[in-house]
Amino acid sequence: MDVPDEPPQDPITAYMLNTFRGVCRGRRYISGMGGVFPMPLSAREISDWLEAHPSPMSRDEIDVVLFELDRIFMEEDGDDDEED
């Protein structure tokens, strides 16, 4: 099966997805007897990223998008656990 090409992205979408990937590198995890589990992103992780990589967009816009992407990520990660 051939892997399809990524759909075209406008610059803002590409920027927000790249910012989300970068912020996720600072994601915290909880580890315990049951395994390792990702924590939801906090404003601290976003602030740390934006301090090192200033943004042309407003912080409110960034927060709305990144928290929504993180909500989707956390839901999908939870779905993976239920399949096991």
Helices and strands as residue ranges (DSSP letters): H 11-24, E 29-32, E 35-38, H 43-52, H 59-83
